[in-house]
Amino acid sequence: MRLAFVAESPSYEEMVVNEPLVGPSGRLFWRMLRMTGLARTDDPPLGFRPDMKRHGLRPLLWARKDHFIGNVWDTQLPDNDMQKLFAGAAEGERDGFKETEWYAPNYGWLRPEHRPALDRLAKELEAYAPDVIIPLGAGALWAFTGSTGITEARGIVQFAQRVSSGTKIVPTLHPAHVLQDYRFLGVVAADIMRAIKEAEVPDVILHKLTRELWIEPTLGDLDLWWDQYGSASMLLSVDIETVRGQVTCVGFAADAGHAICCPLVDYRAPNRSYWKTAEEEVAAWSWIEKVLASATPKVFQNGLYDVSYIWARMGIKVMNYRHDTRLMHHVLQPELPKSLAFLGSTYGKPPLPWKLLRQQSEEKREA
């Protein structure tokens, strides 16, 4: 098993000794390796890294000797702010470096002087040939995927698209984040454990589900889906989307692989209705009412909101509301975030970060 841990950039302590992750974050990282069974527990031999003896780092470096530890950028970030590596649109236009491949969401375009670091990282990883890479933090995630949404992406197994393209990655939070919020210590350790499991089969994402999603149904599709999947399901997942006092769509999942969305609002239509006629929309609402009134046990995320909302706005009762993922998660881990994105990446195995499952070109507008 060959694991590569890639952080963003060195801290002051790391610049002094020219070793990644050896400051306060590095010592917490050492603890994470011990928690997950990845750290060596024997003493370093006398001849190991004598240059680090005066820094007291020989035990730390020996404990993680079996793994690749590196950074995307090899110099400390100005004011420890990754934003300062990137330029806005005006500077990029003026100096002519607004290539799409160097764009980072919410940051801008990576300035040319900081780009060679990614080539250096690619060569280091090519020489090491890891089974799985664990990007630590938003900057590392961007280097491998082009995304900076580490809170949405952590724990989700995917393949690198940029540096080390095709290598399996399991992103997680940087240890510095955990130093500021210790609630996430177990979360990051769990992500590392997932990476260990995924390293057993480097070329395939384990337990990846095939999903069948019905997203632009006709009235006939609604009935067909219910007859084939919904009516026979042991548990029905329900999610209601709302905007400004209006239900925009209702989603149902009969199991892990078959789900349907019943749209009600369509911003592409002149009247913003998904259904062509008022009669069709009434029929769609009747179908939703039938499903929600069925005896099949139902599970929601923060369902008290959904159940009360659709009753108050549409007069539709939800029968046999049995489970709530938000409440069950709160019982297990009351200190952790309760969002569906966090729950999905922690307990499930979505193929992409939650917010990336929809097309990036879509606009989320208010009615």
C-alpha positions in Angstrom: 0.0 0.0 0.0 1.5 3.3 -1.1 -0.3 6.4 0.2 0.6 10.0 -0.7 -0.4 12.9 1.5 -0.3 16.3 -0.2 -0.8 19.5 1.7 -0.9 23.0 0.3 2.3 24.8 1.3 4.9 24.8 4.1 4.5 26.7 7.3 7.3 28.8 8.9 8.6 25.8 10.9 8.6 23.6 7.8 10.5 26.2 5.8 13.2 26.3 8.6 13.9 22.5 8.4 12.8 22.0 4.8 10.4 19.2 5.6 6.6 19.2 5.1 4.1 18.9 7.9 6.5 19.1 10.9 5.0 22.1 12.7 1.9 22.0 14.9 -0.2 20.7 12.0 2.4 18.1 11.4 2.4 16.8 14.9 -1.4 16.5 14.8 -1.0 14.8 11.4 1.4 12.3 13.2 -1.4 11.6 15.7 -3.8 11.0 12.8 -1.4 8.4 11.4 -1.3 6.7 14.8 -5.1 6.7 15.0 -5.4 5.0 11.6 -2.6 2.5 12.1 -0.3 4.1 9.5 2.5 5.2 11.8 5.6 3.2 12.6 5.7 2.4 16.3 9.4 1.3 16.6 12.3 3.6 17.4 14.3 5.1 14.5 17.7 3.6 14.0 20.7 5.6 15.1 21.7 6.4 11.6 18.3 7.8 10.6 18.2 11.6 9.8 20.9 12.8 12.3 20.4 16.3 10.8 17.0 16.3 12.5 18.2 15.4 16.0 18.5 18.9 17.2 15.0 19.7 15.9 13.6 16.7 17.8 11.9 15.5 14.5 13.6 12.1 14.1 10.7 10.1 15.7 8.1 12.0 13.7 9.8 11.6 10.4 10.5 7.9 11.1 6.9 7.2 12.1 5.7 8.3 8.6 8.7 7.1 6.6 6.5 4.6 4.7 4.4 7.3 3.0 4.9 10.2 0.7 4.4 13.5 2.4 4.5 16.7 0.3 3.1 20.1 -0.6 1.7 21.6 -3.7 3.8 24.8 -3.3 7.2 24.6 -1.8 7.3 28.1 -0.3 5.3 29.6 2.5 2.1 31.4 1.4 2.3 35.1 1.7 0.5 35.9 5.1 -0.5 32.2 4.9 -3.2 33.3 2.5 -3.7 31.1 -0.6 -5.6 33.9 -2.3 -2.4 35.8 -2.8 -1.1 33.2 -5.3 -4.0 34.0 -7.6 -5.0 37.1 -9.6 -8.3 38.5 -10.4 -9.9 39.0 -13.8 -8.5 42.5 -14.4 -4.9 41.5 -13.6 -5.2 38.2 -15.6 -6.6 40.1 -18.6 -3.9 42.8 -18.4 -1.0 40.4 -18.2 -2.5 37.7 -20.5 -2.6 34.6 -18.2 -6.3 33.8 -18.0 -6.0 30.3 -19.2 -9.0 28.1 -18.1 -6.8 25.4 -16.7 -5.3 27.8 -14.1 -8.6 29.0 -12.8 -9.6 28.2 -9.2 -13.2 28.9 -8.2 -13.4 31.7 -5.6 -9.7 32.5 -6.0 -9.0 33.5 -9.6 -6.1 32.6 -11.9 -2.9 31.2 -10.6 -0.1 33.6 -11.4 2.6 32.2 -13.8 5.4 32.2 -11.2 3.6 29.7 -9.0 2.7 27.2 -11.8 6.0 25.3 -12.0 5.3 23.9 -8.5 2.6 21.7 -10.0 5.0 20.2 -12.5 7.4 19.5 -9.7 4.7 17.8 -7.7 3.6 15.7 -10.7 7.2 14.4 -11.1 7.5 13.6 -7.4 4.3 11.6 -7.5 5.2 9.9 -10.7 8.4 8.7 -9.1 6.6 7.5 -6.0 3.6 5.9 -7.9 1.0 6.0 -5.0 -2.1 3.8 -4.9 -4.1 6.6 -3.4 -3.4 10.3 -2.9 -4.9 12.2 0.1 -5.1 15.9 -0.8 -5.1 17.9 2.4 -7.0 21.2 2.1 -8.5 23.3 -0.7 -5.3 24.1 -2.5 -4.3 20.5 -2.7 -7.8 19.6 -3.9 -7.5 22.2 -6.7 -4.2 20.8 -7.8 -5.8 17.4 -8.5 -9.3 18.3 -9.5 -9.7 22.0 -10.3 -12.2 22.4 -7.5 -11.6 24.3 -4.2 -14.7 23.0 -2.4 -12.9 20.9 0.2 -15.8 20.9 2.7 -18.0 19.4 0.0 -15.4 17.0 -1.4 -13.8 15.6 1.7 -14.2 11.9 2.1 -15.5 11.4 -1.5 -13.4 8.9 -3.6 -12.7 10.1 -7.2 -9.9 10.1 -9.7 -7.5 13.0 -10.2 -8.1 15.0 -13.3 -5.0 17.4 -13.3 -1.8 16.5 -11.5 -1.4 12.6 -11.4 -4.4 12.3 -13.7 -6.1 8.9 -13.3 -4.8 8.3 -9.8 -7.4 7.6 -7.1 -7.8 10.4 -4.5 -9.6 10.8 -1.2 -9.6 14.5 -0.2 -9.8 15.6 3.4 -9.3 18.6 5.6 -5.9 20.0 6.3 -4.6 19.3 9.8 -4.4 23.0 10.4 -8.2 23.1 10.0 -8.5 20.4 12.7 -6.2 22.4 15.0 -8.8 25.2 14.8 -11.8 22.9 15.2 -11.1 19.6 16.9 -14.6 18.3 16.1 -13.1 17.2 12.8 -10.3 15.0 14.2 -12.4 11.8 13.9 -13.8 12.9 10.5 -10.3 13.3 8.9 -9.2 10.0 10.5 -12.2 8.3 9.0 -11.4 9.8 5.6 -7.8 8.4 5.9 -9.3 5.0 6.8 -11.4 5.1 3.6 -8.2 5.9 1.6 -6.5 2.8 3.2 -9.5 0.6 2.1 -9.5 2.2 -1.4 -5.7 1.5 -1.8 -6.5 -2.3 -1.9 -7.8 -1.8 -5.4 -6.2 1.3 -6.8 -7.9 1.2 -10.3 -11.5 0.9 -9.2 -13.6 2.9 -6.8 -14.9 0.4 -4.3 -18.7 0.1 -3.7 -19.5 2.6 -6.4 -23.2 2.5 -7.1 -24.9 2.7 -10.4 -27.7 5.2 -10.1 -30.8 5.6 -12.3 -32.1 9.1 -12.0 -35.4 10.2 -13.7 -35.1 14.0 -13.9 -37.4 15.3 -16.7 -40.4 12.9 -16.4 -43.7 12.9 -18.2 -46.9 12.1 -16.3 -46.6 8.6 -17.7 -43.0 8.3 -16.3 -44.3 9.3 -12.8 -46.7 6.4 -12.8 -44.2 4.0 -14.4 -41.6 4.8 -11.8 -44.0 4.3 -8.9 -45.2 1.0 -10.3 -41.7 -0.3 -10.9 -39.8 1.0 -7.9 -41.8 3.1 -5.5 -44.7 1.0 -4.6 -42.6 -2.0 -3.8 -39.9 -0.2 -1.8 -39.4 -0.8 1.9 -38.4 2.8 2.6 -39.0 5.9 0.5 -36.6 8.8 0.7 -38.2 12.2 0.1 -36.8 15.7 -0.4 -38.7 18.9 -1.1 -37.0 21.9 -2.7 -38.5 25.4 -2.0 -37.9 29.0 -3.1 -39.8 32.0 -1.8 -42.9 30.3 -0.7 -43.1 27.9 -3.7 -42.3 24.2 -4.0 -40.0 23.9 -7.0 -39.6 20.1 -7.1 -40.1 17.0 -5.0 -37.6 14.1 -5.2 -38.2 10.5 -4.3 -35.8 7.5 -4.0 -37.0 4.0 -3.7 -33.5 2.6 -3.0 -29.9 3.5 -3.5 -30.1 3.2 -7.2 -33.5 4.4 -8.4 -34.7 8.0 -7.9 -37.1 10.4 -9.6 -37.5 14.2 -9.5 -41.0 15.6 -10.1 -40.2 19.2 -11.3 -42.8 22.0 -10.8 -40.8 25.1 -11.7 -38.8 25.4 -14.9 -37.0 28.8 -15.4 -36.7 28.0 -19.1 -40.4 28.2 -19.7 -42.2 31.6 -20.2 -44.5 30.9 -17.3 -41.8 29.2 -15.3 -43.9 26.0 -15.0 -42.4 22.6 -15.9 -45.8 21.3 -17.0 -47.3 22.5 -20.3 -50.8 22.9 -19.0 -52.5 23.6 -15.7 -54.2 20.2 -16.0 -50.8 18.5 -16.2 -49.5 20.4 -13.2 -52.6 19.4 -11.2 -52.1 15.8 -12.2 -48.4 16.0 -11.1 -49.5 17.3 -7.7 -52.1 14.5 -7.4 -49.3 12.0 -8.0 -47.1 13.7 -5.3 -50.0 13.6 -2.9 -50.6 9.9 -3.6 -47.0 9.0 -3.0 -46.8 11.0 0.2 -50.0 9.5 1.5 -48.9 5.9 0.8 -48.2 3.6 3.7 -44.5 3.2 2.7 -42.3 4.4 5.5 -40.5 7.6 4.6 -37.2 9.2 5.4 -36.3 12.9 5.2 -33.4 15.2 5.9 -34.7 17.8 8.3 -38.1 16.5 7.5 -40.0 18.6 10.0 -39.5 21.6 7.7 -40.6 19.6 4.6 -43.6 18.0 6.1 -44.9 21.3 7.7 -44.1 23.3 4.5 -46.0 21.1 2.1 -48.9 20.9 4.5 -49.1 24.6 5.0 -48.6 25.6 1.3 -50.4 22.7 -0.5 -52.6 21.0 2.1 -50.8 17.7 1.5 -50.3 15.4 4.4 -47.2 13.1 4.7 -48.1 9.7 6.1 -45.7 7.4 7.9 -42.8 9.9 8.3 -40.6 7.3 10.0 -36.9 8.6 9.9 -34.9 11.8 9.7 -31.3 11.6 8.7 -30.5 14.9 10.3 -31.8 13.8 13.7 -30.2 10.4 13.5 -26.9 12.0 12.7 -27.3 14.5 15.5 -27.8 11.6 18.0 -24.6 9.9 16.8 -22.4 13.0 16.3 -24.1 16.1 17.8 -21.0 18.2 17.4 -20.6 17.8 13.6 -22.3 19.6 10.7 -25.8 18.5 9.7 -25.9 19.4 6.0 -26.9 16.8 3.5 -23.5 17.3 1.7 -21.6 16.4 4.9 -23.9 13.4 5.6 -23.5 12.2 2.1 -19.7 12.3 2.1 -19.5 10.8 5.6 -22.0 7.9 5.4 -22.6 7.4 1.7 -20.4 7.0 -1.4 -21.6 9.6 -3.9 -19.7 9.6 -7.2 -18.9 13.3 -6.9 -19.1 16.0 -4.3 -22.7 16.8 -3.7 -22.9 20.2 -5.4 -21.1 18.8 -8.5 -23.7 16.2 -9.2 -25.6 18.9 -11.1 -24.2 20.5 -14.2 -21.9 23.4 -13.5 -23.6 25.6 -16.1 -26.9 25.5 -14.3 -28.1 28.7 -12.6 -29.9 28.6 -9.3 -32.4 31.5 -9.5 -35.2 32.6 -7.4 -38.8 32.5 -8.5 
